[in-house]
């Protein structure tokens, strides 16, 4: 298991890349969800 996490000495770079990619995907999804809510809220105000 340790050798898998170490990945022949490149583990720090690989796992950091995975973590940054995961954080970017989660951040993009959260941003998209927030903008959708704002657009729906704004659209409802215009109709009333």
Secondary structure as the mmCIF struct_conf table of DSSP 4:
data_model
#
loop_
_struct_conf.conf_type_id
_struct_conf.id
_struct_conf.beg_label_comp_id
_struct_conf.beg_label_asym_id
_struct_conf.beg_label_seq_id
_struct_conf.end_label_comp_id
_struct_conf.end_label_asym_id
_struct_conf.end_label_seq_id
HELX_RH_AL_P HELX_RH_AL_P1 UNK A 2 UNK A 6
HELX_RH_3T_P HELX_RH_3T_P1 UNK A 7 UNK A 9
TURN_TY1_P TURN_TY1_P1 UNK A 10 UNK A 10
HELX_RH_AL_P HELX_RH_AL_P2 UNK A 11 UNK A 47
#
